[in-house]
Amino acid sequence: KALALCLLGLLALSSACYIQNCPIGGKRAVLDMDLRKCLPCGPRNKGRCFGPNICCGEELGCYLGTPETLRCQEENFLPTPCASG
């Protein structure tokens, strides 16, 4: 019985939300947030960022690691997640 309680306690601790990585509002708060559109990028801002070095658009195709993707690096500094599609 003590072993079962010990294992249950370890399981609870391993799934805890630690101070360093816990989002404001708890670990389920990220799921409830409204996603904003990712930053526009590329020529005439006709694409959307898909990562820090990827810019894609229907008319453009995708740019990888080119000057057109520099704006996408700003996503790393924004506090909220985005949806690129």
C-alpha positions as CSV (number, residue, x, y, z in Angstrom):
1,K,0.0,0.0,0.0
2,A,2.8,2.4,0.8
3,L,4.5,1.6,-2.5
4,A,1.3,2.5,-4.4
5,L,1.0,5.8,-2.5
6,C,4.7,6.6,-3.2
7,L,4.2,5.9,-6.9
8,L,1.1,8.0,-7.0
9,G,3.0,10.8,-5.3
10,L,5.8,10.6,-7.8
11,L,3.4,10.7,-10.7
12,A,1.7,13.8,-9.3
13,L,5.1,15.5,-8.9
14,S,6.3,14.6,-12.4
15,S,3.2,16.1,-14.0
16,A,3.3,19.3,-11.9
17,C,3.6,22.7,-13.4
18,Y,7.0,24.1,-12.2
19,I,7.6,27.8,-11.6
20,Q,10.1,28.1,-14.5
21,N,7.9,26.8,-17.2
22,C,4.3,27.3,-16.0
23,P,2.3,29.6,-18.3
24,I,0.2,32.3,-16.6
25,G,-3.2,30.6,-15.7
26,G,-1.7,27.1,-15.4
27,K,-0.7,24.5,-17.9
28,R,-4.1,24.3,-19.6
29,A,-4.3,28.0,-20.1
30,V,-2.4,27.9,-23.4
31,L,-5.2,25.6,-24.9
32,D,-7.8,28.2,-24.0
33,M,-6.0,31.2,-25.6
34,D,-7.2,32.7,-28.8
35,L,-4.5,32.2,-31.4
36,R,-3.5,35.2,-33.4
37,K,-2.3,35.1,-37.0
38,C,1.4,34.8,-37.4
39,L,3.3,37.8,-38.6
40,P,3.1,38.7,-42.3
41,C,6.4,38.3,-44.2
42,G,7.9,38.2,-47.7
43,P,7.4,40.5,-50.7
44,R,4.6,43.0,-50.0
45,N,3.8,41.0,-46.8
46,K,1.9,38.4,-48.8
47,G,3.3,35.4,-46.8
48,R,3.0,34.2,-43.2
49,C,5.7,33.0,-40.9
50,F,5.9,29.3,-40.3
51,G,9.0,29.4,-38.1
52,P,11.9,31.7,-37.3
53,N,13.4,31.2,-40.8
54,I,10.4,30.2,-42.9
55,C,8.0,32.4,-44.8
56,C,5.3,30.9,-47.0
57,G,2.5,32.3,-49.1
58,E,0.1,30.9,-51.7
59,E,1.4,33.2,-54.4
60,L,5.0,33.1,-53.2
61,G,5.9,29.6,-52.3
62,C,8.3,29.3,-49.4
63,Y,11.4,31.2,-48.5
64,L,13.9,29.5,-46.2
65,G,16.6,31.5,-44.4
66,T,16.5,34.4,-46.9
67,P,16.1,38.1,-46.2
68,E,12.3,37.7,-46.7
69,T,12.3,35.6,-43.5
70,L,14.0,38.1,-41.2
71,R,10.7,39.4,-39.9
72,C,9.7,35.9,-38.7
73,Q,12.4,36.0,-36.1
74,E,10.3,38.5,-34.2
75,E,7.8,35.7,-33.4
76,N,10.4,34.4,-30.8
77,F,9.9,37.5,-28.7
78,L,6.1,37.7,-28.8
79,P,4.4,36.3,-25.6
80,T,1.4,34.6,-27.4
81,P,1.3,31.7,-29.8
82,C,0.2,32.2,-33.4
83,A,-1.6,30.1,-36.1
84,S,0.1,30.3,-39.5
85,G,-2.6,28.8,-41.6
